[in-house]
Amino acid sequence: MSIYTGPVFAMAREQFQTVADYLDIPPSERDRLLYPKRAITVSVPVHTDDGREIVYQGYRVQHHLTLGPTKGGTRYSPKLDVGEVAALAIWMSWKCALTGLPYGGAKGGVNCDPYKLSRRELEAVSRRYMQEMIPFVGPHTDVMAPDMGTNEQVMAWFMDTYSMYQGQTVTEIVTGKPVSAGGTEGRREATGRGVAHLVGRAMERLQMKPAGSTAIVQGFGNVGSVSAATLAEMGVKILGVSDHTACYHDPKGLDVASLVRHQAQHGVLAGWSTEAVADPDTLLTLPCDVLVPAAVEQVITGANAGQVKCRILAEGANGPTTPEADRILNQRRGEVFVIPDILCNAGGVVVSYFEWVQDLQQFFWDESEGLKRLRHVLDGAFTRVMARVDRDSVPNRDAALAIGVQKVRDAKQVRGLFP
């Protein structure tokens, strides 16, 4: 019996078992590698603006602390459960190990709809959640970051709450903060820029040119919008975009700058146009050179994986492709080049690491320095993954996961089991 249930956790577990088989990891070692070190569940009571009291459920899962403190985002979503949080923490572990960061994976969040909360209610939820987490987090234990439904402001509230209890300012307790509160230049754009940079590396490998290529981006939040804008700067024509409120497609290309301005002003894509409206259910299967699922988990499934018509599938979201879809895409490896999520969207945690290091040292870089270092880290990870693909003739996802899992396994073996 396990507290970790649900389709997202089952997906993370199946991916791990596939890679454990590939690495020939004995069954006796697998549970220690897979299951989290600890899971925290807290109540988050708040006063609403109309005088009621509501109690939300909050979670934090820390996968392992073998390589250093845990690191991971904090998600506000009305569908959040501990199984989803655990899966995201596990993926973060493999991601950090793949990119060479001294972290284990973590994830957390509150089961609430942030879009239905007033600013005062959102602050109350954020501060109470962090207050409940104080015994379990710290700059050398677990460092939080933004995720779906949270942003720089939420991180500032987290940091302030933790700091007030410590009696001193502790900027390094969270990353993704505003620059004015100890954040680093370029953190907000890091994940999307990383997606676009790795698309460029994939194009080099496939002998494609960005200029004249086409892309479709599902999800137009922080990751999707920055990915689309950066791809457009590279010369890629953006044919389609969507979020949970609207979907647009135009074979002649969309005005990405206008879309970004509209989203920044209104928070959603709805209302941008009445002429390019498209069916969101078909967006993922429209022809394009680059497909970027940058929204939620499990959107590429066994039902549509055979209909995907892209050359590069760049996974900006966590877990957008199910194991059943992977089996179909593995049979199409000559047609579809997958940049797996733990590599493709790693830019966010890489620059979060940079922010943490700068906060600890109180020595800050400019944006160009951070971007240069980000590209260097992503290039190294991409090169390692491709070398393993070429050596063992395995799918890109298996190669990336294997590098991450093996690094964690090696560290656990050399440290031993205490006591």
N, C-alpha and C positions, 0 to 999 in steps of 0.2 A: 504494500500500500504506500502511495506517495502523495504528497500534497501538490506535486507538480503535474497538472493535467491540462487538457485542452489541445486543440489542433496545432497551435504554434509551438508548444513545447514538444509535442510528438514529432513535429517536423525537425526541430533542432536535434532531438534524440536520434532520429533516423539518419540524418546527415552524419552525426558523430559515429554511429555504428558502421556506416558505410566506409568512413575513413579509417576507423579502427580495424576493420577487416583488411583494408589495403595496407595498413602499417603493421599488420599481424600483431596487434596488441592483445595479450592474453585476457580472457574474460575476467579474471580476478582483479585486473587493474582498471577496468573500464568505469566502474561506478565511481571510484575516487576521482577520476578525470572529468566525469560528466556532471555529477550532482553538486550543487552549490555548497559552499562552506556554511553559509547561513542565510536565512530568510527572515525578515522582520515585517510584521504586520501591525499597524497602529490605527487607532481611531483618530480622526481629524475633526473635532467639533468646532463649528463656527456659528456666529450670530449673522443671520441674513439681514438685508436692509429693511425687510418688512417686519422684523422683530422675532422671527422664528429661530430655533436652533436646529441645525442639520449636522449629522455626523457622517462624514465621508470615510471611506477605507483607504488607507495609504500603505504602500509596500516599498521595500528595498531588498534586493537580492544581491549578495556578494558572492561571486562564483569561486574565486580563489585569491589568496594573498601570497602565493608562492614566489612571485617575481617582484613584488612591491605592493603598494596600496591598490585597492580596486578603483576603477574609473568607469563612469557611465552616466548616461542621461537620466533625466527625470521627466516623466510623461504624464500629462493630464488628459484622461480620456474616459468617457462614460462606459466603455467596454473593457477597461483594464482589469486583469486578474493576475494572480501570482504566477500562474503557469506561463503567461505571455512575458511577464517581467523576467522570469528565470531564463527563458529562451533567449531573450535579448542580452542578458548578462553573459550567457554562455558564448554567444556569437561575439560579444565584445572581447572576451578572453582570447579567442582565436585571432581576432583582428589585431589586438595589441601585440600579441606574440609574433604574428606575421610581419608587422611593421617595425618590430624591434623596440617597442616601448616597455618600460619597466613597470607594467601594470598587470593586474588581473582585471577581469571584467565585472561590472556591476550594472544594475539598472534599478530604477525606482519609479514611483509615481503615485498619483491619487486618482481614484475612481470618481471623476467628476467631469462635467462638461464646461470647460473654461469659457466658452463662447456665450454661456448663459449666466455667467457671474459678472457682477459689477466690478469695477476696479477695486473697491474697498473689500468686497468679498474675495476676490482673487488674492489680494494681499493677505487677508486673514487665513485663507487656506494655505498659502505658501509659508507664512511664518509659523503657523501651528504645525505643519508637516515637518519643517526643519527642526522646530523645538523638540518634537517627538523623536527625531533621528539623532539628536546631539550625542547620546551615549554610544552610538554605533558608528559615527563617522568622524573624520579628522583629516588634516592635510597629509598624514602618513598612514591613514587607515582606509579611507574611502572619500573620493573627490567627485562631487556632483557636476553635472553639466546640463544644458538645455536639451529638450527633445520635443516631440510633438505636443503642442498645447502649452509649451513654456517658452520663455524668451530671455533676453538680457535683463529685463526688469525683474522677472522672477528670481534670476540668479542674484541680483543685487539684494533682494529681500532675504534670500537664503543667507548670503554672506553677512548681512547686517545682523540677522537674528543670531547666527552662530557667534559673531564677534561680540555682541552685547553680553552673551553668557560667559565668554572667555575674559571679558574685561579689557580686550585690546582688539584692534583691527586685524583680522585674519583673512587676507584676500585670497590665499591659496586654498581655501576650503572648497571653492567652486571655480569652474572655468566657464567661459562664455558670458562673462560679465561685461557691462559697459566699460569702455576704455577709461572713462572718468573715475571708475571705481576699481581700477587695477586690472582691467581686461587688456587684451592685446589686439593690435591692429590686424584686421583680416580674419578674425576668428569666425564671424558670422558667415562670411563668404567661403570659408575653407572647404566645407564638404562639397559644395557645388563646383568650385574651382578644381577640386581633386577629381571629381567625376569627369569633367571636360578634359583635364590633362591626361587621364588614363584612356579616354576615348582616343585622344591623339596618339598615344603610344600604341594602342591596338590598331589604329589606322596605319601607322608605320609598319607594323608587323604584317598587316594584310595588304600592304602596298596600295593603300587608298589615300586620297587627298581630301582634306577638310573642305576646301573650296569646291563648291558644286555638290557636296554631299547633302543629305537631308536627314532631319531628326524629328522624332515625336517624343514629347515629355508628358508623362502622366503624373500629376501632382505638381502644384505650382506654389508650394510653400517656400521656405528658405532654400532647401536643396534644389528643388525643381526650377525655381525662378533663376537662381544663380547659374545652374547648369545650362539652362536655355540661353541666358544672356552671354555666358562665356563661350558656348559653342557658336553662337551667332558672331561673336567677335573673331572667331577662328575661320569664319567664312561658311559655316554650315547653315543651310536654310532650315528654319523651324517650320514644319508643316502643320503640327498639331500640338495643343496643350489642353490640360484639363485640371480641375480641382473638384471638390465635393459639391460645388455649386454650378459649374458650367463646363462645357467642352467646346473647343473651337478647332476647325480644320480648314485649311486652304491649300490646295496643291501648288499655288503660286508663292506660298510662304506668308507667314504672319509677321506683323510689326511687333517684334519682341520688346523693344524699348517702350512702346505704348502699353503693352500688356503688363510689364513690370511696374510702370507708373500707376496704372489702374489698380493693380493688386496692392501696391504700397499705400495708396490712398484709401481704398475701400476694404482691404483685408481679404477679398475674394475676387474671383474672375467674373462672377455674375454681373451683367450689365455692360460689359466691355463692348459687345457687338451683337447685332441681331442678324447679321449677314453670313457669318462663318460658323454658325451653331452646328454642332455635330453630335452624333450618338456616342456617349461615353462607353457604351458596351462594345463598340467596334473599334475604338481608338487603338487598342493594343495590337490589332491585327491588320492595320492599314500599312501599305508598303512604305518603307523608309530605309535609309542606310543605318541609322542609329535609333534604337528604342531605349528610352530612359524611364523605367518605372520608378518614380520617386515619391510614392504616396504611402501605401500600407503593405502589410504582409499578404502573401498568397493571392496575387492577382494574375500571375502566369501559372496556369493549372493544366491538368491533364486534358481538360476540355478545349483549351485554346493554344496550347504549346505547339501543336502541329500546324496552326494557322498563322503563327508569327512570321512576318515577312520583312525582317530586318537582317542586316549583316552583322551588326554589333548590338548585343543586349547588355546595356550598362546599368547595373543594379544600384540605383541611387538610394533606394529604400532598403530596410533590413528585411530579409526573408521574403522577397516578392515572388520567388519561384518555388513551387512545391516540389517535393521529391518525385512525385509522379510526372510532373512537367520536366524535371531534370532528366528522367530516363528517356523521354521523347527527344529533348534537345541534345542529349548525348549521341543519339542516333543521327542527328543533323549537324554534327560538329564541323563538317566541311561547309555548311551553309550559314550557321549562326555561331558567332564568336561571343562567348559569355565572359563578361568581366564580373566576377562574383562579388556579392555585397561586401564581404569582409575585406576585400581589396578596394572595390570601387568607391565606397563611401567612407573610407578610412581617413580622408582629409580632415574631418572634424575632430577626431580624437588626436590626430597628430598635432594639430595646432593647439588643441586643448593642453596637450603635454607641453608645448612651447610656452603657453600662458602660465602653467603651473611652475615651470622652471624659472620663468622671469619673476613671478611673484615671490618665490622662495629666495631668490637672489636680490630682489628689488633692483633689477637691471633690465631695462626694456629695449627691445629692438624696434626698428621701423617696419612698415608693412612689406617693403621689398625684401628685407632680410628674411622675414618669416615665410614669404612666398617662395623664395629661393630654397630655403631649407625644406619646405613642404615638398616641393618637386623632387628634391634629392631623395627624401625618404620614400616617396611613392615610386620613383624610378627603381630604387633598390628592391622594393617588394615586388614590383611587376617583373623585374628581371629574374628574381628567384622563382617566382611562380612559373614563368615561361620555361626556365631551365628544367624544372621538374616535369612539366608537361612534355617537353621534348625528350627527356631521359626515360620516362616511364610510360609515355603514351596514355596518360590519364586525362579525364576532363579537367578543365580549368578550376572548377570549384573544388574538386577532390585535391588537386595540387595545392591550392591555397590553404584549405583546411588542414591538410596533412602537415604543412610547415608549422602552422600555429599549434596544432595538437602536439606534435613531436617536441616542440620547444618547451611547452608546459610539462609534458611527461618527463623530459630529461631533467628539468629543474626539480620536480617532485622526487625523482629517483635519487638524485645526488644529495638532496636535503634529507631524505629518509622520512620515516613515519614517527612522529612524536606522540606519546613517549615511547 
